[in-house]
Amino acid sequence: MAAVTSADRLSGCWQSSVDGERVQRAVQWLQGAQSWAATVPLFALGASSGGRFVGTLPKLLPIQAAVCALLPSLPFTPAFG
């Protein structure tokens, strides 16, 4: 298991144009330097802007599955009282 943080440490938000290459390099490093087999399945999990970011990863990496948790942009109205 590995975890990567977004480059923007002030907001913590993910941007494909900045973070995509960083994540791709991190996975390649793990596959090389840490002897992860290229056949090890890759899974991704992201919430909020990370969910949007995870949805772009299959363009860069052979992701087997992704969980994209996105929050609504409209004002939240609780369903229960």
mmCIF file of the N, C-alpha and C atoms, coordinates in Angstrom:
data_MODEL
# 
_entry.id   MODEL 
# 
loop_
_atom_site.group_PDB 
_atom_site.id 
_atom_site.type_symbol 
_atom_site.label_atom_id 
_atom_site.label_alt_id 
_atom_site.label_comp_id 
_atom_site.label_asym_id 
_atom_site.label_entity_id 
_atom_site.label_seq_id 
_atom_site.pdbx_PDB_ins_code 
_atom_site.Cartn_x 
_atom_site.Cartn_y 
_atom_site.Cartn_z 
_atom_site.occupancy 
_atom_site.B_iso_or_equiv 
_atom_site.pdbx_formal_charge 
_atom_site.auth_seq_id 
_atom_site.auth_comp_id 
_atom_site.auth_asym_id 
_atom_site.auth_atom_id 
_atom_site.pdbx_PDB_model_num 
ATOM 1   N N  . MET A 1 1  ? 0.843   -1.164 0.000   1.00 0.00 ? 1  MET A N  1 
ATOM 2   C CA . MET A 1 1  ? 0.000   0.000  0.000   1.00 0.00 ? 1  MET A CA 1 
ATOM 3   C C  . MET A 1 1  ? 0.889   1.228  0.000   1.00 0.00 ? 1  MET A C  1 
ATOM 4   N N  . ALA A 1 2  ? 0.453   2.215  -0.721  1.00 0.00 ? 2  ALA A N  1 
ATOM 5   C CA . ALA A 1 2  ? 1.168   3.485  -0.774  1.00 0.00 ? 2  ALA A CA 1 
ATOM 6   C C  . ALA A 1 2  ? 0.151   4.616  -0.810  1.00 0.00 ? 2  ALA A C  1 
ATOM 7   N N  . ALA A 1 3  ? 0.534   5.749  -0.258  1.00 0.00 ? 3  ALA A N  1 
ATOM 8   C CA . ALA A 1 3  ? -0.327  6.930  -0.284  1.00 0.00 ? 3  ALA A CA 1 
ATOM 9   C C  . ALA A 1 3  ? 0.488   8.116  -0.774  1.00 0.00 ? 3  ALA A C  1 
ATOM 10  N N  . VAL A 1 4  ? -0.147  8.950  -1.579  1.00 0.00 ? 4  VAL A N  1 
ATOM 11  C CA . VAL A 1 4  ? 0.502   10.135 -2.122  1.00 0.00 ? 4  VAL A CA 1 
ATOM 12  C C  . VAL A 1 4  ? -0.366  11.329 -1.757  1.00 0.00 ? 4  VAL A C  1 
ATOM 13  N N  . THR A 1 5  ? 0.260   12.424 -1.367  1.00 0.00 ? 5  THR A N  1 
ATOM 14  C CA . THR A 1 5  ? -0.487  13.647 -1.084  1.00 0.00 ? 5  THR A CA 1 
ATOM 15  C C  . THR A 1 5  ? -0.441  14.566 -2.293  1.00 0.00 ? 5  THR A C  1 
ATOM 16  N N  . SER A 1 6  ? -1.383  15.492 -2.352  1.00 0.00 ? 6  SER A N  1 
ATOM 17  C CA . SER A 1 6  ? -1.404  16.461 -3.443  1.00 0.00 ? 6  SER A CA 1 
ATOM 18  C C  . SER A 1 6  ? -0.220  17.419 -3.308  1.00 0.00 ? 6  SER A C  1 
ATOM 19  N N  . ALA A 1 7  ? 0.170   18.014 -4.421  1.00 0.00 ? 7  ALA A N  1 
ATOM 20  C CA . ALA A 1 7  ? 1.277   18.978 -4.392  1.00 0.00 ? 7  ALA A CA 1 
ATOM 21  C C  . ALA A 1 7  ? 0.883   20.242 -3.644  1.00 0.00 ? 7  ALA A C  1 
ATOM 22  N N  . ASP A 1 8  ? -0.380  20.615 -3.709  1.00 0.00 ? 8  ASP A N  1 
ATOM 23  C CA . ASP A 1 8  ? -0.868  21.825 -3.042  1.00 0.00 ? 8  ASP A CA 1 
ATOM 24  C C  . ASP A 1 8  ? -1.123  21.514 -1.573  1.00 0.00 ? 8  ASP A C  1 
ATOM 25  N N  . ARG A 1 9  ? -0.155  21.781 -0.728  1.00 0.00 ? 9  ARG A N  1 
ATOM 26  C CA . ARG A 1 9  ? -0.296  21.459 0.693   1.00 0.00 ? 9  ARG A CA 1 
ATOM 27  C C  . ARG A 1 9  ? -1.095  22.519 1.441   1.00 0.00 ? 9  ARG A C  1 
ATOM 28  N N  . LEU A 1 10 ? -1.323  23.690 0.840   1.00 0.00 ? 10 LEU A N  1 
ATOM 29  C CA . LEU A 1 10 ? -2.117  24.718 1.492   1.00 0.00 ? 10 LEU A CA 1 
ATOM 30  C C  . LEU A 1 10 ? -3.600  24.333 1.491   1.00 0.00 ? 10 LEU A C  1 
ATOM 31  N N  . SER A 1 11 ? -4.135  24.005 0.308   1.00 0.00 ? 11 SER A N  1 
ATOM 32  C CA . SER A 1 11 ? -5.548  23.635 0.223   1.00 0.00 ? 11 SER A CA 1 
ATOM 33  C C  . SER A 1 11 ? -5.758  22.123 0.305   1.00 0.00 ? 11 SER A C  1 
ATOM 34  N N  . GLY A 1 12 ? -4.719  21.356 -0.066  1.00 0.00 ? 12 GLY A N  1 
ATOM 35  C CA . GLY A 1 12 ? -4.849  19.900 -0.095  1.00 0.00 ? 12 GLY A CA 1 
ATOM 36  C C  . GLY A 1 12 ? -5.583  19.388 -1.326  1.00 0.00 ? 12 GLY A C  1 
ATOM 37  N N  . CYS A 1 13 ? -5.946  20.295 -2.225  1.00 0.00 ? 13 CYS A N  1 
ATOM 38  C CA . CYS A 1 13 ? -6.703  19.901 -3.414  1.00 0.00 ? 13 CYS A CA 1 
ATOM 39  C C  . CYS A 1 13 ? -5.786  19.304 -4.477  1.00 0.00 ? 13 CYS A C  1 
ATOM 40  N N  . TRP A 1 14 ? -6.368  18.409 -5.253  1.00 0.00 ? 14 TRP A N  1 
ATOM 41  C CA . TRP A 1 14 ? -5.649  17.712 -6.319  1.00 0.00 ? 14 TRP A CA 1 
ATOM 42  C C  . TRP A 1 14 ? -5.900  18.383 -7.650  1.00 0.00 ? 14 TRP A C  1 
ATOM 43  N N  . GLN A 1 15 ? -4.856  18.426 -8.489  1.00 0.00 ? 15 GLN A N  1 
ATOM 44  C CA . GLN A 1 15 ? -4.957  18.952 -9.845  1.00 0.00 ? 15 GLN A CA 1 
ATOM 45  C C  . GLN A 1 15 ? -4.258  17.973 -10.783 1.00 0.00 ? 15 GLN A C  1 
ATOM 46  N N  . SER A 1 16 ? -4.984  17.476 -11.749 1.00 0.00 ? 16 SER A N  1 
ATOM 47  C CA . SER A 1 16 ? -4.426  16.495 -12.679 1.00 0.00 ? 16 SER A CA 1 
ATOM 48  C C  . SER A 1 16 ? -3.181  17.016 -13.380 1.00 0.00 ? 16 SER A C  1 
ATOM 49  N N  . SER A 1 17 ? -3.186  18.299 -13.731 1.00 0.00 ? 17 SER A N  1 
ATOM 50  C CA . SER A 1 17 ? -2.065  18.872 -14.470 1.00 0.00 ? 17 SER A CA 1 
ATOM 51  C C  . SER A 1 17 ? -0.782  18.892 -13.651 1.00 0.00 ? 17 SER A C  1 
ATOM 52  N N  . VAL A 1 18 ? -0.892  18.912 -12.347 1.00 0.00 ? 18 VAL A N  1 
ATOM 53  C CA . VAL A 1 18 ? 0.276   18.949 -11.460 1.00 0.00 ? 18 VAL A CA 1 
ATOM 54  C C  . VAL A 1 18 ? 0.537   17.580 -10.844 1.00 0.00 ? 18 VAL A C  1 
ATOM 55  N N  . ASP A 1 19 ? -0.495  16.973 -10.308 1.00 0.00 ? 19 ASP A N  1 
ATOM 56  C CA . ASP A 1 19 ? -0.328  15.756 -9.517  1.00 0.00 ? 19 ASP A CA 1 
ATOM 57  C C  . ASP A 1 19 ? -0.286  14.473 -10.331 1.00 0.00 ? 19 ASP A C  1 
ATOM 58  N N  . GLY A 1 20 ? -0.816  14.492 -11.538 1.00 0.00 ? 20 GLY A N  1 
ATOM 59  C CA . GLY A 1 20 ? -0.829  13.279 -12.358 1.00 0.00 ? 20 GLY A CA 1 
ATOM 60  C C  . GLY A 1 20 ? 0.567   12.722 -12.584 1.00 0.00 ? 20 GLY A C  1 
ATOM 61  N N  . GLU A 1 21 ? 1.477   13.568 -13.004 1.00 0.00 ? 21 GLU A N  1 
ATOM 62  C CA . GLU A 1 21 ? 2.851   13.135 -13.259 1.00 0.00 ? 21 GLU A CA 1 
ATOM 63  C C  . GLU A 1 21 ? 3.542   12.707 -11.955 1.00 0.00 ? 21 GLU A C  1 
ATOM 64  N N  . ARG A 1 22 ? 3.258   13.399 -10.859 1.00 0.00 ? 22 ARG A N  1 
ATOM 65  C CA . ARG A 1 22 ? 3.856   13.040 -9.565  1.00 0.00 ? 22 ARG A CA 1 
ATOM 66  C C  . ARG A 1 22 ? 3.440   11.628 -9.148  1.00 0.00 ? 22 ARG A C  1 
ATOM 67  N N  . VAL A 1 23 ? 2.155   11.326 -9.286  1.00 0.00 ? 23 VAL A N  1 
ATOM 68  C CA . VAL A 1 23 ? 1.660   9.998  -8.905  1.00 0.00 ? 23 VAL A CA 1 
ATOM 69  C C  . VAL A 1 23 ? 2.231   8.939  -9.853  1.00 0.00 ? 23 VAL A C  1 
ATOM 70  N N  . GLN A 1 24 ? 2.276   9.252  -11.126 1.00 0.00 ? 24 GLN A N  1 
ATOM 71  C CA . GLN A 1 24 ? 2.840   8.322  -12.101 1.00 0.00 ? 24 GLN A CA 1 
ATOM 72  C C  . GLN A 1 24 ? 4.301   8.018  -11.762 1.00 0.00 ? 24 GLN A C  1 
ATOM 73  N N  . ARG A 1 25 ? 5.087   9.044  -11.434 1.00 0.00 ? 25 ARG A N  1 
ATOM 74  C CA . ARG A 1 25 ? 6.497   8.830  -11.060 1.00 0.00 ? 25 ARG A CA 1 
ATOM 75  C C  . ARG A 1 25 ? 6.614   8.025  -9.777  1.00 0.00 ? 25 ARG A C  1 
ATOM 76  N N  . ALA A 1 26 ? 5.736   8.273  -8.807  1.00 0.00 ? 26 ALA A N  1 
ATOM 77  C CA . ALA A 1 26 ? 5.778   7.534  -7.537  1.00 0.00 ? 26 ALA A CA 1 
ATOM 78  C C  . ALA A 1 26 ? 5.513   6.050  -7.773  1.00 0.00 ? 26 ALA A C  1 
ATOM 79  N N  . VAL A 1 27 ? 4.542   5.732  -8.595  1.00 0.00 ? 27 VAL A N  1 
ATOM 80  C CA . VAL A 1 27 ? 4.232   4.324  -8.888  1.00 0.00 ? 27 VAL A CA 1 
ATOM 81  C C  . VAL A 1 27 ? 5.392   3.680  -9.642  1.00 0.00 ? 27 VAL A C  1 
ATOM 82  N N  . GLN A 1 28 ? 5.954   4.392  -10.601 1.00 0.00 ? 28 GLN A N  1 
ATOM 83  C CA . GLN A 1 28 ? 7.091   3.850  -11.343 1.00 0.00 ? 28 GLN A CA 1 
ATOM 84  C C  . GLN A 1 28 ? 8.281   3.619  -10.421 1.00 0.00 ? 28 GLN A C  1 
ATOM 85  N N  . TRP A 1 29 ? 8.498   4.516  -9.467  1.00 0.00 ? 29 TRP A N  1 
ATOM 86  C CA . TRP A 1 29 ? 9.580   4.348  -8.500  1.00 0.00 ? 29 TRP A CA 1 
ATOM 87  C C  . TRP A 1 29 ? 9.339   3.104  -7.649  1.00 0.00 ? 29 TRP A C  1 
ATOM 88  N N  . LEU A 1 30 ? 8.111   2.932  -7.182  1.00 0.00 ? 30 LEU A N  1 
ATOM 89  C CA . LEU A 1 30 ? 7.789   1.748  -6.383  1.00 0.00 ? 30 LEU A CA 1 
ATOM 90  C C  . LEU A 1 30 ? 7.987   0.473  -7.185  1.00 0.00 ? 30 LEU A C  1 
ATOM 91  N N  . GLN A 1 31 ? 7.631   0.514  -8.451  1.00 0.00 ? 31 GLN A N  1 
ATOM 92  C CA . GLN A 1 31 ? 7.795   -0.670 -9.301  1.00 0.00 ? 31 GLN A CA 1 
ATOM 93  C C  . GLN A 1 31 ? 9.265   -0.963 -9.543  1.00 0.00 ? 31 GLN A C  1 
ATOM 94  N N  . GLY A 1 32 ? 10.102  0.062  -9.587  1.00 0.00 ? 32 GLY A N  1 
ATOM 95  C CA . GLY A 1 32 ? 11.524  -0.134 -9.849  1.00 0.00 ? 32 GLY A CA 1 
ATOM 96  C C  . GLY A 1 32 ? 12.326  -0.307 -8.579  1.00 0.00 ? 32 GLY A C  1 
ATOM 97  N N  . ALA A 1 33 ? 12.468  0.760  -7.826  1.00 0.00 ? 33 ALA A N  1 
ATOM 98  C CA . ALA A 1 33 ? 13.330  0.778  -6.645  1.00 0.00 ? 33 ALA A CA 1 
ATOM 99  C C  . ALA A 1 33 ? 12.844  -0.139 -5.536  1.00 0.00 ? 33 ALA A C  1 
ATOM 100 N N  . GLN A 1 34 ? 11.557  -0.289 -5.401  1.00 0.00 ? 34 GLN A N  1 
ATOM 101 C CA . GLN A 1 34 ? 11.014  -1.108 -4.317  1.00 0.00 ? 34 GLN A CA 1 
ATOM 102 C C  . GLN A 1 34 ? 10.597  -2.499 -4.785  1.00 0.00 ? 34 GLN A C  1 
ATOM 103 N N  . SER A 1 35 ? 10.905  -2.811 -6.013  1.00 0.00 ? 35 SER A N  1 
ATOM 104 C CA . SER A 1 35 ? 10.650  -4.139 -6.584  1.00 0.00 ? 35 SER A CA 1 
ATOM 105 C C  . SER A 1 35 ? 9.184   -4.546 -6.594  1.00 0.00 ? 35 SER A C  1 
ATOM 106 N N  . TRP A 1 36 ? 8.304   -3.587 -6.737  1.00 0.00 ? 36 TRP A N  1 
ATOM 107 C CA . TRP A 1 36 ? 6.902   -3.938 -6.969  1.00 0.00 ? 36 TRP A CA 1 
ATOM 108 C C  . TRP A 1 36 ? 6.820   -4.521 -8.363  1.00 0.00 ? 36 TRP A C  1 
ATOM 109 N N  . ALA A 1 37 ? 6.223   -5.651 -8.490  1.00 0.00 ? 37 ALA A N  1 
ATOM 110 C CA . ALA A 1 37 ? 6.051   -6.232 -9.826  1.00 0.00 ? 37 ALA A CA 1 
ATOM 111 C C  . ALA A 1 37 ? 5.083   -5.371 -10.630 1.00 0.00 ? 37 ALA A C  1 
ATOM 112 N N  . ALA A 1 38 ? 5.343   -5.225 -11.886 1.00 0.00 ? 38 ALA A N  1 
ATOM 113 C CA . ALA A 1 38 ? 4.437   -4.461 -12.752 1.00 0.00 ? 38 ALA A CA 1 
ATOM 114 C C  . ALA A 1 38 ? 3.080   -5.135 -12.838 1.00 0.00 ? 38 ALA A C  1 
ATOM 115 N N  . THR A 1 39 ? 3.007   -6.403 -12.413 1.00 0.00 ? 39 THR A N  1 
ATOM 116 C CA . THR A 1 39 ? 1.736   -7.121 -12.453 1.00 0.00 ? 39 THR A CA 1 
ATOM 117 C C  . THR A 1 39 ? 0.902   -6.921 -11.193 1.00 0.00 ? 39 THR A C  1 
ATOM 118 N N  . VAL A 1 40 ? 1.451   -6.225 -10.182 1.00 0.00 ? 40 VAL A N  1 
ATOM 119 C CA . VAL A 1 40 ? 0.672   -5.946 -8.971  1.00 0.00 ? 40 VAL A CA 1 
ATOM 120 C C  . VAL A 1 40 ? -0.478  -5.027 -9.363  1.00 0.00 ? 40 VAL A C  1 
ATOM 121 N N  . PRO A 1 41 ? -1.715  -5.405 -9.047  1.00 0.00 ? 41 PRO A N  1 
ATOM 122 C CA . PRO A 1 41 ? -2.847  -4.555 -9.443  1.00 0.00 ? 41 PRO A CA 1 
ATOM 123 C C  . PRO A 1 41 ? -2.821  -3.219 -8.709  1.00 0.00 ? 41 PRO A C  1 
ATOM 124 N N  . LEU A 1 42 ? -3.210  -2.176 -9.407  1.00 0.00 ? 42 LEU A N  1 
ATOM 125 C CA . LEU A 1 42 ? -3.257  -0.834 -8.835  1.00 0.00 ? 42 LEU A CA 1 
ATOM 126 C C  . LEU A 1 42 ? -4.706  -0.432 -8.608  1.00 0.00 ? 42 LEU A C  1 
ATOM 127 N N  . PHE A 1 43 ? -4.972  0.032  -7.407  1.00 0.00 ? 43 PHE A N  1 
ATOM 128 C CA . PHE A 1 43 ? -6.285  0.532  -7.039  1.00 0.00 ? 43 PHE A CA 1 
ATOM 129 C C  . PHE A 1 43 ? -6.115  1.959  -6.549  1.00 0.00 ? 43 PHE A C  1 
ATOM 130 N N  . ALA A 1 44 ? -7.107  2.794  -6.743  1.00 0.00 ? 44 ALA A N  1 
ATOM 131 C CA . ALA A 1 44 ? -7.016  4.190  -6.327  1.00 0.00 ? 44 ALA A CA 1 
ATOM 132 C C  . ALA A 1 44 ? -8.280  4.597  -5.588  1.00 0.00 ? 44 ALA A C  1 
ATOM 133 N N  . LEU A 1 45 ? -8.100  5.463  -4.607  1.00 0.00 ? 45 LEU A N  1 
ATOM 134 C CA . LEU A 1 45 ? -9.206  5.980  -3.808  1.00 0.00 ? 45 LEU A CA 1 
ATOM 135 C C  . LEU A 1 45 ? -9.019  7.478  -3.669  1.00 0.00 ? 45 LEU A C  1 
ATOM 136 N N  . GLY A 1 46 ? -10.052 8.239  -3.951  1.00 0.00 ? 46 GLY A N  1 
ATOM 137 C CA . GLY A 1 46 ? -9.966  9.682  -3.807  1.00 0.00 ? 46 GLY A CA 1 
ATOM 138 C C  . GLY A 1 46 ? -11.290 10.268 -3.375  1.00 0.00 ? 46 GLY A C  1 
ATOM 139 N N  . ALA A 1 47 ? -11.207 11.300 -2.543  1.00 0.00 ? 47 ALA A N  1 
ATOM 140 C CA . ALA A 1 47 ? -12.421 11.986 -2.075  1.00 0.00 ? 47 ALA A CA 1 
ATOM 141 C C  . ALA A 1 47 ? -12.331 13.463 -2.441  1.00 0.00 ? 47 ALA A C  1 
ATOM 142 N N  . SER A 1 48 ? -13.471 14.038 -2.738  1.00 0.00 ? 48 SER A N  1 
ATOM 143 C CA . SER A 1 48 ? -13.588 15.439 -3.124  1.00 0.00 ? 48 SER A CA 1 
ATOM 144 C C  . SER A 1 48 ? -12.750 15.694 -4.378  1.00 0.00 ? 48 SER A C  1 
ATOM 145 N N  . SER A 1 49 ? -11.813 16.641 -4.357  1.00 0.00 ? 49 SER A N  1 
ATOM 146 C CA . SER A 1 49 ? -11.004 16.880 -5.559  1.00 0.00 ? 49 SER A CA 1 
ATOM 147 C C  . SER A 1 49 ? -10.150 15.653 -5.871  1.00 0.00 ? 49 SER A C  1 
ATOM 148 N N  . GLY A 1 50 ? -9.827  14.856 -4.855  1.00 0.00 ? 50 GLY A N  1 
ATOM 149 C CA . GLY A 1 50 ? -9.102  13.605 -5.070  1.00 0.00 ? 50 GLY A CA 1 
ATOM 150 C C  . GLY A 1 50 ? -9.941  12.589 -5.831  1.00 0.00 ? 50 GLY A C  1 
ATOM 151 N N  . GLY A 1 51 ? -11.247 12.623 -5.644  1.00 0.00 ? 51 GLY A N  1 
ATOM 152 C CA . GLY A 1 51 ? -12.137 11.745 -6.402  1.00 0.00 ? 51 GLY A CA 1 
ATOM 153 C C  . GLY A 1 51 ? -12.129 12.094 -7.869  1.00 0.00 ? 51 GLY A C  1 
ATOM 154 N N  . ARG A 1 52 ? -12.154 13.385 -8.154  1.00 0.00 ? 52 ARG A N  1 
ATOM 155 C CA . ARG A 1 52 ? -12.070 13.838 -9.552  1.00 0.00 ? 52 ARG A CA 1 
ATOM 156 C C  . ARG A 1 52 ? -10.709 13.445 -10.131 1.00 0.00 ? 52 ARG A C  1 
ATOM 157 N N  . PHE A 1 53 ? -9.656  13.626 -9.340  1.00 0.00 ? 53 PHE A N  1 
ATOM 158 C CA . PHE A 1 53 ? -8.304  13.292 -9.787  1.00 0.00 ? 53 PHE A CA 1 
ATOM 159 C C  . PHE A 1 53 ? -8.168  11.796 -10.084 1.00 0.00 ? 53 PHE A C  1 
ATOM 160 N N  . VAL A 1 54 ? -8.679  10.964 -9.183  1.00 0.00 ? 54 VAL A N  1 
ATOM 161 C CA . VAL A 1 54 ? -8.588  9.509  -9.366  1.00 0.00 ? 54 VAL A CA 1 
ATOM 162 C C  . VAL A 1 54 ? -9.275  9.092  -10.670 1.00 0.00 ? 54 VAL A C  1 
ATOM 163 N N  . GLY A 1 55 ? -10.322 9.797  -11.046 1.00 0.00 ? 55 GLY A N  1 
ATOM 164 C CA . GLY A 1 55 ? -11.005 9.490  -12.292 1.00 0.00 ? 55 GLY A CA 1 
ATOM 165 C C  . GLY A 1 55 ? -10.147 9.723  -13.528 1.00 0.00 ? 55 GLY A C  1 
ATOM 166 N N  . THR A 1 56 ? -9.082  10.508 -13.404 1.00 0.00 ? 56 THR A N  1 
ATOM 167 C CA . THR A 1 56 ? -8.191  10.770 -14.540 1.00 0.00 ? 56 THR A CA 1 
ATOM 168 C C  . THR A 1 56 ? -7.003  9.807  -14.584 1.00 0.00 ? 56 THR A C  1 
ATOM 169 N N  . LEU A 1 57 ? -6.756  9.077  -13.504 1.00 0.00 ? 57 LEU A N  1 
ATOM 170 C CA . LEU A 1 57 ? -5.567  8.219  -13.430 1.00 0.00 ? 57 LEU A CA 1 
ATOM 171 C C  . LEU A 1 57 ? -5.486  7.127  -14.495 1.00 0.00 ? 57 LEU A C  1 
ATOM 172 N N  . PRO A 1 58 ? -6.590  6.522  -14.928 1.00 0.00 ? 58 PRO A N  1 
ATOM 173 C CA . PRO A 1 58 ? -6.462  5.486  -15.960 1.00 0.00 ? 58 PRO A CA 1 
ATOM 174 C C  . PRO A 1 58 ? -5.803  5.974  -17.253 1.00 0.00 ? 58 PRO A C  1 
ATOM 175 N N  . LYS A 1 59 ? -5.754  7.278  -17.469 1.00 0.00 ? 59 LYS A N  1 
ATOM 176 C CA . LYS A 1 59 ? -5.051  7.817  -18.636 1.00 0.00 ? 59 LYS A CA 1 
ATOM 177 C C  . LYS A 1 59 ? -3.537  7.713  -18.454 1.00 0.00 ? 59 LYS A C  1 
ATOM 178 N N  . LEU A 1 60 ? -3.091  7.626  -17.193 1.00 0.00 ? 60 LEU A N  1 
ATOM 179 C CA . LEU A 1 60 ? -1.656  7.627  -16.886 1.00 0.00 ? 60 LEU A CA 1 
ATOM 180 C C  . LEU A 1 60 ? -1.125  6.285  -16.417 1.00 0.00 ? 60 LEU A C  1 
ATOM 181 N N  . LEU A 1 61 ? -1.980  5.517  -15.764 1.00 0.00 ? 61 LEU A N  1 
ATOM 182 C CA . LEU A 1 61 ? -1.551  4.269  -15.133 1.00 0.00 ? 61 LEU A CA 1 
ATOM 183 C C  . LEU A 1 61 ? -2.570  3.167  -15.393 1.00 0.00 ? 61 LEU A C  1 
ATOM 184 N N  . PRO A 1 62 ? -2.125  1.920  -15.371 1.00 0.00 ? 62 PRO A N  1 
ATOM 185 C CA . PRO A 1 62 ? -3.066  0.804  -15.568 1.00 0.00 ? 62 PRO A CA 1 
ATOM 186 C C  . PRO A 1 62 ? -3.847  0.499  -14.281 1.00 0.00 ? 62 PRO A C  1 
ATOM 187 N N  . ILE A 1 63 ? -4.769  1.378  -13.939 1.00 0.00 ? 63 ILE A N  1 
ATOM 188 C CA . ILE A 1 63 ? -5.578  1.238  -12.726 1.00 0.00 ? 63 ILE A CA 1 
ATOM 189 C C  . ILE A 1 63 ? -6.583  0.108  -12.926 1.00 0.00 ? 63 ILE A C  1 
ATOM 190 N N  . GLN A 1 64 ? -6.669  -0.810 -11.947 1.00 0.00 ? 64 GLN A N  1 
ATOM 191 C CA . GLN A 1 64 ? -7.626  -1.919 -12.011 1.00 0.00 ? 64 GLN A CA 1 
ATOM 192 C C  . GLN A 1 64 ? -9.001  -1.475 -11.549 1.00 0.00 ? 64 GLN A C  1 
ATOM 193 N N  . ALA A 1 65 ? -9.025  -0.602 -10.537 1.00 0.00 ? 65 ALA A N  1 
ATOM 194 C CA . ALA A 1 65 ? -10.306 -0.109 -10.011 1.00 0.00 ? 65 ALA A CA 1 
ATOM 195 C C  . ALA A 1 65 ? -10.057 1.219  -9.307  1.00 0.00 ? 65 ALA A C  1 
ATOM 196 N N  . ALA A 1 66 ? -11.081 2.053  -9.288  1.00 0.00 ? 66 ALA A N  1 
ATOM 197 C CA . ALA A 1 66 ? -10.976 3.350  -8.630  1.00 0.00 ? 66 ALA A CA 1 
ATOM 198 C C  . ALA A 1 66 ? -12.264 3.641  -7.877  1.00 0.00 ? 66 ALA A C  1 
ATOM 199 N N  . VAL A 1 67 ? -12.120 4.252  -6.716  1.00 0.00 ? 67 VAL A N  1 
ATOM 200 C CA . VAL A 1 67 ? -13.261 4.723  -5.945  1.00 0.00 ? 67 VAL A CA 1 
ATOM 201 C C  . VAL A 1 67 ? -13.187 6.238  -5.959  1.00 0.00 ? 67 VAL A C  1 
ATOM 202 N N  . CYS A 1 68 ? -14.195 6.856  -6.542  1.00 0.00 ? 68 CYS A N  1 
ATOM 203 C CA . CYS A 1 68 ? -14.249 8.306  -6.663  1.00 0.00 ? 68 CYS A CA 1 
ATOM 204 C C  . CYS A 1 68 ? -15.393 8.826  -5.805  1.00 0.00 ? 68 CYS A C  1 
ATOM 205 N N  . ALA A 1 69 ? -15.063 9.432  -4.689  1.00 0.00 ? 69 ALA A N  1 
ATOM 206 C CA . ALA A 1 69 ? -16.082 9.988  -3.795  1.00 0.00 ? 69 ALA A CA 1 
ATOM 207 C C  . ALA A 1 69 ? -16.130 11.495 -4.011  1.00 0.00 ? 69 ALA A C  1 
ATOM 208 N N  . LEU A 1 70 ? -17.171 11.953 -4.693  1.00 0.00 ? 70 LEU A N  1 
ATOM 209 C CA . LEU A 1 70 ? -17.310 13.375 -4.991  1.00 0.00 ? 70 LEU A CA 1 
ATOM 210 C C  . LEU A 1 70 ? -18.412 13.975 -4.143  1.00 0.00 ? 70 LEU A C  1 
ATOM 211 N N  . LEU A 1 71 ? -18.228 15.216 -3.771  1.00 0.00 ? 71 LEU A N  1 
ATOM 212 C CA . LEU A 1 71 ? -19.221 15.914 -2.962  1.00 0.00 ? 71 LEU A CA 1 
ATOM 213 C C  . LEU A 1 71 ? -20.041 16.830 -3.864  1.00 0.00 ? 71 LEU A C  1 
ATOM 214 N N  . PRO A 1 72 ? -21.313 17.025 -3.529  1.00 0.00 ? 72 PRO A N  1 
ATOM 215 C CA . PRO A 1 72 ? -22.136 17.905 -4.366  1.00 0.00 ? 72 PRO A CA 1 
ATOM 216 C C  . PRO A 1 72 ? -21.666 19.341 -4.275  1.00 0.00 ? 72 PRO A C  1 
ATOM 217 N N  . SER A 1 73 ? -21.819 20.074 -5.363  1.00 0.00 ? 73 SER A N  1 
ATOM 218 C CA . SER A 1 73 ? -21.418 21.476 -5.363  1.00 0.00 ? 73 SER A CA 1 
ATOM 219 C C  . SER A 1 73 ? -22.553 22.395 -4.900  1.00 0.00 ? 73 SER A C  1 
ATOM 220 N N  . LEU A 1 74 ? -23.761 21.859 -4.816  1.00 0.00 ? 74 LEU A N  1 
ATOM 221 C CA . LEU A 1 74 ? -24.898 22.635 -4.349  1.00 0.00 ? 74 LEU A CA 1 
ATOM 222 C C  . LEU A 1 74 ? -24.923 22.664 -2.829  1.00 0.00 ? 74 LEU A C  1 
ATOM 223 N N  . PRO A 1 75 ? -25.596 23.642 -2.244  1.00 0.00 ? 75 PRO A N  1 
ATOM 224 C CA . PRO A 1 75 ? -25.712 23.657 -0.775  1.00 0.00 ? 75 PRO A CA 1 
ATOM 225 C C  . PRO A 1 75 ? -26.322 22.353 -0.285  1.00 0.00 ? 75 PRO A C  1 
ATOM 226 N N  . PHE A 1 76 ? -25.737 21.804 0.755   1.00 0.00 ? 76 PHE A N  1 
ATOM 227 C CA . PHE A 1 76 ? -26.178 20.524 1.301   1.00 0.00 ? 76 PHE A CA 1 
ATOM 228 C C  . PHE A 1 76 ? -27.464 20.697 2.085   1.00 0.00 ? 76 PHE A C  1 
ATOM 229 N N  . THR A 1 77 ? -28.459 19.859 1.796   1.00 0.00 ? 77 THR A N  1 
ATOM 230 C CA . THR A 1 77 ? -29.711 19.818 2.546   1.00 0.00 ? 77 THR A CA 1 
ATOM 231 C C  . THR A 1 77 ? -29.857 18.436 3.145   1.00 0.00 ? 77 THR A C  1 
ATOM 232 N N  . PRO A 1 78 ? -29.811 18.329 4.453   1.00 0.00 ? 78 PRO A N  1 
ATOM 233 C CA . PRO A 1 78 ? -29.923 17.002 5.066   1.00 0.00 ? 78 PRO A CA 1 
ATOM 234 C C  . PRO A 1 78 ? -31.246 16.340 4.712   1.00 0.00 ? 78 PRO A C  1 
ATOM 235 N N  . ALA A 1 79 ? -31.178 15.050 4.410   1.00 0.00 ? 79 ALA A N  1 
ATOM 236 C CA . ALA A 1 79 ? -32.388 14.298 4.059   1.00 0.00 ? 79 ALA A CA 1 
ATOM 237 C C  . ALA A 1 79 ? -33.205 13.973 5.304   1.00 0.00 ? 79 ALA A C  1 
ATOM 238 N N  . PHE A 1 80 ? -32.538 13.915 6.437   1.00 0.00 ? 80 PHE A N  1 
ATOM 239 C CA . PHE A 1 80 ? -33.218 13.543 7.677   1.00 0.00 ? 80 PHE A CA 1 
ATOM 240 C C  . PHE A 1 80 ? -33.117 14.696 8.671   1.00 0.00 ? 80 PHE A C  1 
ATOM 241 N N  . GLY A 1 81 ? -34.274 15.287 8.993   1.00 0.00 ? 81 GLY A N  1 
ATOM 242 C CA . GLY A 1 81 ? -34.467 16.316 9.963   1.00 0.00 ? 81 GLY A CA 1 
ATOM 243 C C  . GLY A 1 81 ? -33.317 17.036 10.422  1.00 0.00 ? 81 GLY A C  1 
# 
